[in-house]
C-alpha cells in the first residue's frame, strides 16, 4: 500500500487552524510519524541567482511505524494566494514489502503520470482512485544522449558513491542517468541506493549514495567527492581476469631480482677493505704532544699593571657621577615630594572625616561641617559625598510636592544585606523618612498605575513597605494587602455570584478554543462580515451580543437570507434558486444541519462555473461546502452533533450570564486586571533589585507622574 502527501502554500490547510506552507492533501491512513517526516522533507530553496531547481529525491527512512521508501518531487509552482513565490512538494511513500514488484525509483520519479505540478483545490483527503498504480507509469523511456560528465558509478558489478556537479536544468538528465545505472544492478539492489538531483542546505549529504550539486546554491557543509563502494548485499568477489594475473606474475619476478642486484659489490670497495693500517708513534703525533709551560716575565708584569690602573680609573669616574646625581636629587626633587605627601595626607584626613560622618548615620547636627568636607572632596573628583549632601537637603525640604514626585537616592547611600536594601539614616534627624518608601526606579510607574483608577482607596500599593528599606518579600506583602482591602467592589461579591462569573468565563474560553467550532465560527468571513457577526459574538464587556439569536438554525437562515436580499447578483434571480430558498424565509423549526444542507443545495443551483475563483458567491459556496458537507455518512452525523453542541454551549453561556449583573461583571473584570498587573509586578520586583537606580517616594502617592527624577 502506497501513501501520498502534498505540501504547498494555501490560505487554509487540511489541518484546522493552519495556513501558509502546510499539508493540503494526503491519504486518510497516513501514520502520524510519517506525516511529520514528510512535512520536514518539504522544504525548498532557490539558487542565489533566482533560479528554481527541480528536486527529484529518493530516501529510505526508519520510523516507529516501519521502514519507508520515499520518492519526492519538489519544484516551484508560480505564486500563492498572497502573490508570493510558491512551491509544491509531492511525496510517495512505499513500505519495504511493496518495492519488490516496482520499477526502480528513478523510473517512477521520471515517468509517473500523476505527479502534481500545482494545487488549486480546497484541502481534502485523497480518494482511493488517486492512489499509485503501475498502469500510470509511461512505457516510453527517454533515450536522449546524456552529458559526458555523468560518470559511471558501477564498475565490475560494484556501485560507488558520487557527487555530480551539474548546471541548473540538468537535474532531470541526472536522474535519467541514474535510472540507467540502477537498471544495470541486480533487481534486489535497485531500491537500496538513495539519491537526489540537487542538494539543499537542509539536506544531509550522508543520506544519499548519489547526489547532484548546483554551483549557485550555497551549502552550510562540505561535500565529500571521494568515492566509496556501496555494498548493500554481500556478493562473492569477482575472479581476477587473465590479464591481471599476468601483470601480477611480472611484478613478482621484478621484486625477486632486485635483492640480487644489491648484493654485488664494487671493485673499489674490495681494494679499500684490503689496504694496510699504518700506526703513527705518539712522539710524532702533534695532537698528543703537550705544550711547554709559559714563564711570567717583564712583559707579562707590565701588562698586568696597565690593566689595574685602567680599572681603578673607571671606578673613580663612576663614584664621581653618583655623587653629582645624588646632589641634584636632594636640591630639586625633595620639595615636590614633600608637597605631594602633604596633599595626600590632607585628602586622607578629609576622607576619614566623611567616613566618620557616614558611620554615625549622617546626623543632622553635623550636616554643615559635612557639607564643607563634601565640597573639598568634589574638587578632587569625588562626587558621591556632594550627591549625598544634596539628597539629605531634599529630605529636609518643607515642600511636600517633592516627596510626592520622588527623590533619587545616590548609589553610594544604599546598603545591601542579603535581599534587603536600606538607607542608613536616623528618623530623628530626618523625620520625613517615616512617610517615604524606598523602591527601585523601574517599579515606580507600574506600581502607581496599579492604583491609577481607584477613586478612594483605603491603602495604596506602597503603604505596606517598611520605612527606608526594600525587599522583594516586603513588596509582595504590600501588594497583597492592597488587593485585599474592603474598599474594592469585588470584595462585596457573594460566593454564588463569584462561582457564576468564573463558570461563565470558563465556558466562554472552552467554546472559543474548541477546534471543532472553528470553521462554523468563521462562516461570516466569505460574506464580508467581521467577528461581530459570528455566532459567538461578544460586546466590549465580554457578554453575548444581545441581538444574536440563540438558535443556530435561525442564525444560519438570517445570515444567508440577508446576504441574498442585499446582493444584486443576476444569478440569484433564477426561479430554481428562489424556490430552493423559499423555506428559509418562513421561521419553521429545523435542526442546524438540515438548515445548512438546504442552503448548500440551493448554492449548487447557481451557475457560477464561468466566474473567477475570487467571486464572492463562489467563495461562499466553497466555504459552506467545506464547513457543513462531509462525504462520509458517519462524519456527517458527527457534524450534526457538533452543531447541536455549539448551540447548547451558547445557551449555557446565556443562562450563566443571567446570574450576575453588569456591575458585578465589571467589578470581577476590574479585579482580574488588577490581579494580573500585581503578578507581573511581583515578578519584576525580583529582577529590579539588581538595578542601581533607586527612589524614595511618598507612600500615599497614587497618581502616575509624567516624569520621575
HUDAWO-V871307 format. One record per backbone hydrogen bond with DSSP energy under -0.5 kcal/mol. NH is the residue of the N-H (numbers start at 1). CO is the residue of the C=O. E is the energy in kcal/mol with one decimal. If there is no record, write none. Layout:
NH|CO|E ; NH|CO|E
This chain:
3|93|-2.1 ; 5|91|-1.6 ; 6|25|-2.9 ; 7|89|-2.4 ; 8|22|-2.0 ; 10|20|-2.3 ; 13|18|-3.1 ; 14|23|-2.9 ; 18|15|-1.6 ; 20|10|-2.4 ; 22|8|-2.5 ; 22|20|-0.7 ; 24|6|-2.1 ; 25|6|-1.3 ; 26|124|-0.8 ; 27|4|-1.7 ; 30|27|-1.0 ; 35|31|-2.0 ; 36|32|-2.1 ; 37|33|-1.7 ; 38|34|-2.5 ; 39|35|-2.1 ; 40|36|-1.7 ; 41|37|-1.2 ; 42|39|-1.2 ; 47|51|-2.1 ; 48|216|-3.1 ; 50|47|-1.8 ; 53|51|-0.6 ; 55|53|-0.6 ; 55|74|-2.9 ; 56|54|-0.7 ; 57|55|-0.5 ; 57|72|-2.5 ; 58|195|-3.2 ; 59|70|-2.4 ; 61|68|-2.3 ; 63|61|-0.6 ; 63|66|-2.8 ; 66|63|-0.7 ; 68|61|-2.6 ; 69|94|-3.1 ; 70|59|-2.8 ; 70|68|-0.6 ; 71|92|-3.3 ; 72|57|-2.7 ; 73|90|-2.4 ; 74|55|-2.3 ; 75|88|-1.8 ; 77|86|-2.3 ; 80|84|-2.3 ; 83|80|-1.8 ; 86|78|-2.5 ; 88|75|-2.6 ; 89|7|-2.7 ; 90|73|-2.3 ; 90|88|-0.5 ; 91|5|-2.6 ; 91|89|-0.5 ; 92|71|-2.9 ; 93|3|-2.4 ; 94|69|-2.5 ; 95|1|-0.6 ; 96|67|-1.2 ; 98|95|-1.8 ; 99|96|-0.9 ; 102|99|-1.3 ; 105|190|-0.5 ; 107|104|-0.8 ; 108|104|-1.4 ; 109|105|-2.2 ; 110|106|-1.7 ; 111|107|-2.2 ; 112|108|-1.7 ; 113|136|-2.4 ; 115|112|-0.8 ; 124|24|-2.0 ; 126|26|-2.6 ; 130|127|-1.4 ; 131|128|-1.6 ; 136|133|-1.6 ; 137|134|-1.5 ; 138|111|-2.4 ; 141|139|-0.6 ; 150|147|-1.3 ; 151|149|-1.6 ; 155|158|-2.4 ; 158|155|-1.8 ; 159|230|-0.7 ; 160|153|-2.8 ; 161|228|-2.3 ; 162|209|-1.7 ; 164|211|-2.8 ; 165|163|-0.6 ; 166|164|-0.8 ; 166|213|-1.7 ; 170|167|-1.2 ; 174|170|-1.9 ; 175|171|-1.9 ; 176|172|-1.9 ; 177|173|-2.1 ; 178|174|-2.2 ; 179|175|-2.1 ; 180|176|-1.7 ; 181|177|-2.0 ; 182|178|-2.8 ; 183|179|-1.7 ; 184|180|-0.9 ; 184|181|-0.9 ; 185|182|-1.1 ; 189|186|-1.9 ; 190|187|-0.9 ; 192|189|-1.1 ; 194|192|-0.6 ; 195|58|-1.3 ; 196|210|-1.4 ; 197|56|-1.5 ; 199|212|-2.1 ; 203|200|-1.9 ; 205|203|-0.6 ; 207|204|-2.4 ; 208|205|-1.6 ; 209|194|-2.3 ; 210|194|-1.4 ; 211|162|-1.5 ; 212|196|-1.4 ; 213|164|-2.5 ; 217|214|-1.1 ; 218|216|-0.6 ; 224|222|-0.5 ; 230|159|-3.7 ; 231|229|-0.6 ; 245|241|-1.7 ; 246|242|-1.8 ; 247|243|-1.8 ; 248|244|-2.2 ; 249|245|-2.0 ; 250|246|-2.1 ; 251|247|-2.1 ; 252|248|-2.0 ; 253|249|-1.8 ; 254|250|-1.7 ; 255|251|-2.0 ; 256|252|-1.7 ; 257|253|-1.3 ; 258|254|-1.4 ; 259|255|-0.7 ; 260|256|-0.5 ; 261|257|-1.3 ; 262|258|-1.1 ; 263|259|-0.8 ; 263|260|-0.7 ; 264|260|-0.5 ; 264|261|-0.6 ; 270|266|-1.0 ; 271|267|-1.9 ; 272|268|-2.1 ; 273|269|-1.8 ; 274|270|-1.2 ; 275|271|-0.5 ; 275|272|-0.8 ; 284|281|-1.0 ; 285|282|-0.9 ; 286|284|-0.7 ; 288|285|-1.4 ; 289|285|-0.6 ; 297|295|-0.8 ; 301|297|-1.7 ; 302|298|-2.1 ; 303|299|-1.7 ; 304|300|-1.7 ; 305|301|-2.0 ; 306|302|-1.9 ; 307|303|-1.6 ; 308|304|-1.7 ; 309|305|-2.0 ; 310|306|-2.0 ; 311|307|-1.8 ; 312|308|-1.9 ; 313|309|-1.9 ; 314|310|-1.6 ; 315|311|-1.8 ; 316|312|-1.9 ; 317|313|-2.0 ; 318|314|-1.9 ; 319|315|-1.9 ; 320|316|-2.0 ; 321|317|-2.1 ; 322|318|-1.8 ; 323|319|-2.0 ; 324|320|-1.9 ; 325|321|-2.0 ; 326|322|-2.1 ; 327|323|-1.8 ; 328|324|-1.7 ; 329|325|-1.9 ; 330|326|-1.8 ; 331|327|-1.5 ; 332|328|-1.9 ; 333|329|-1.0 ; 334|329|-1.1 ; 336|332|-0.5 ; 337|333|-1.9 ; 338|334|-2.0 ; 339|335|-2.0 ; 340|336|-2.4 ; 341|337|-2.3 ; 342|338|-2.0 ; 343|339|-2.0 ; 344|340|-2.4 ; 345|341|-2.3 ; 346|342|-2.0 ; 347|343|-2.5 ; 348|344|-2.3 ; 349|345|-1.9 ; 350|346|-2.1 ; 351|347|-2.3 ; 352|348|-2.0 ; 353|349|-1.9 ; 354|350|-2.4 ; 355|351|-2.5 ; 356|352|-2.0 ; 357|353|-1.7 ; 358|354|-2.3 ; 359|355|-2.6 ; 360|356|-1.4 ; 361|358|-1.7 ; 362|357|-2.0 ; 366|363|-0.8 ; 367|364|-1.4 ; 370|366|-2.1 ; 371|367|-1.8 ; 372|368|-1.3 ; 373|369|-1.8 ; 374|370|-2.4 ; 375|371|-1.8 ; 376|372|-2.0 ; 377|373|-2.3 ; 378|374|-1.9 ; 379|375|-1.4 ; 380|376|-0.8 ; 381|378|-1.2 ; 382|377|-2.7 ; 383|381|-0.8 ; 387|383|-2.0 ; 388|384|-2.1 ; 389|385|-2.2 ; 390|386|-2.1 ; 391|387|-2.0 ; 392|388|-2.4 ; 393|389|-2.1 ; 394|390|-1.7 ; 395|391|-1.9 ; 396|392|-1.4 ; 397|394|-1.1 ; 400|398|-0.6 ; 402|399|-0.7 ; 403|399|-0.5 ; 404|400|-1.6 ; 405|401|-2.0 ; 406|402|-1.4 ; 407|696|-2.6 ; 409|694|-2.3 ; 413|410|-1.1 ; 414|410|-0.6 ; 414|411|-0.8 ; 415|422|-2.4 ; 417|420|-2.8 ; 420|417|-1.9 ; 421|470|-2.8 ; 422|415|-2.2 ; 423|468|-1.6 ; 424|413|-0.7 ; 424|422|-0.5 ; 425|423|-2.4 ; 426|361|-0.8 ; 430|426|-2.0 ; 433|430|-1.5 ; 434|431|-1.6 ; 435|432|-1.3 ; 436|433|-1.3 ; 437|697|-3.2 ; 438|469|-0.5 ; 439|695|-2.3 ; 441|693|-2.1 ; 443|440|-1.5 ; 444|440|-0.5 ; 444|441|-1.0 ; 445|441|-0.6 ; 447|443|-1.9 ; 448|444|-2.4 ; 449|445|-2.2 ; 450|446|-1.1 ; 451|447|-0.5 ; 451|448|-0.8 ; 452|449|-1.3 ; 454|451|-0.8 ; 463|460|-1.5 ; 465|462|-1.4 ; 468|436|-0.9 ; 469|466|-1.0 ; 470|421|-2.6 ; 475|471|-2.3 ; 476|472|-2.4 ; 477|473|-2.2 ; 478|474|-2.0 ; 479|475|-2.1 ; 480|476|-2.4 ; 481|477|-2.1 ; 482|478|-1.7 ; 483|479|-2.1 ; 484|480|-1.5 ; 485|482|-0.9 ; 488|485|-1.1 ; 491|488|-1.1 ; 492|489|-1.3 ; 493|490|-1.5 ; 498|494|-2.2 ; 499|495|-2.4 ; 500|496|-2.1 ; 501|497|-2.6 ; 502|498|-2.5 ; 503|499|-2.2 ; 504|500|-2.2 ; 505|501|-2.0 ; 506|502|-1.9 ; 507|503|-2.5 ; 508|504|-2.3 ; 509|505|-2.2 ; 510|506|-2.2 ; 511|507|-2.1 ; 512|508|-2.3 ; 513|509|-1.9 ; 514|510|-0.5 ; 514|511|-0.6 ; 515|513|-0.6 ; 517|514|-1.3 ; 518|515|-0.8 ; 521|517|-2.4 ; 522|518|-1.2 ; 523|520|-1.2 ; 525|522|-1.5 ; 526|523|-0.5 ; 527|523|-0.6 ; 528|525|-1.9 ; 529|524|-2.2 ; 533|530|-1.7 ; 534|531|-1.9 ; 537|535|-0.9 ; 539|543|-2.7 ; 542|539|-1.9 ; 545|537|-2.5 ; 548|545|-1.2 ; 555|551|-2.0 ; 556|552|-2.3 ; 557|553|-2.3 ; 558|554|-2.6 ; 559|555|-2.3 ; 560|556|-2.2 ; 561|557|-2.9 ; 562|558|-2.1 ; 563|559|-1.3 ; 564|560|-2.1 ; 565|561|-2.7 ; 566|562|-1.9 ; 567|563|-1.1 ; 572|569|-1.0 ; 573|570|-1.6 ; 574|571|-1.0 ; 578|574|-2.2 ; 579|575|-2.5 ; 580|576|-1.8 ; 581|577|-1.8 ; 582|578|-0.6 ; 582|579|-0.5 ; 584|581|-1.1 ; 585|581|-0.6 ; 585|582|-1.3 ; 586|583|-0.8 ; 588|586|-3.0 ; 595|591|-2.2 ; 596|592|-2.4 ; 597|593|-2.4 ; 598|594|-2.3 ; 599|595|-2.0 ; 600|596|-2.1 ; 601|597|-2.3 ; 602|598|-1.8 ; 603|599|-2.2 ; 604|600|-1.6 ; 605|601|-0.5 ; 605|602|-1.1 ; 606|603|-1.3 ; 608|606|-1.2 ; 611|608|-1.4 ; 615|612|-1.8 ; 619|615|-2.3 ; 620|616|-2.3 ; 621|617|-2.3 ; 622|618|-2.6 ; 623|619|-2.4 ; 624|620|-2.5 ; 625|621|-2.3 ; 626|622|-2.4 ; 627|623|-1.6 ; 628|624|-2.6 ; 629|625|-1.5 ; 636|632|-2.2 ; 637|633|-2.0 ; 638|634|-2.3 ; 639|635|-2.1 ; 640|636|-1.7 ; 641|637|-1.7 ; 642|638|-2.1 ; 643|639|-2.3 ; 644|640|-2.0 ; 645|641|-2.3 ; 646|642|-2.3 ; 647|643|-2.0 ; 648|644|-2.2 ; 649|645|-2.2 ; 650|646|-1.9 ; 651|647|-1.9 ; 652|648|-2.2 ; 653|649|-1.9 ; 654|650|-2.2 ; 655|651|-2.5 ; 656|652|-2.7 ; 657|653|-2.3 ; 658|654|-0.9 ; 659|656|-1.7 ; 660|657|-1.0 ; 665|661|-2.1 ; 666|662|-2.5 ; 667|663|-2.3 ; 668|664|-2.1 ; 669|665|-2.7 ; 670|666|-2.6 ; 671|667|-1.9 ; 672|668|-2.2 ; 673|669|-2.5 ; 674|670|-2.2 ; 675|671|-2.5 ; 676|672|-2.2 ; 677|673|-2.1 ; 678|674|-2.2 ; 679|675|-2.3 ; 680|676|-2.1 ; 681|677|-2.0 ; 682|678|-2.2 ; 683|679|-1.9 ; 684|680|-2.1 ; 685|681|-2.0 ; 686|682|-0.9 ; 687|683|-0.9 ; 688|684|-2.1 ; 689|685|-0.8 ; 690|687|-1.4 ; 691|688|-1.9 ; 694|409|-0.6 ; 694|692|-0.6 ; 695|439|-2.4 ; 696|407|-2.5 ; 697|437|-2.0 ; 697|695|-0.5 ; 698|403|-2.3 ; 699|435|-2.1 ; 701|698|-1.4
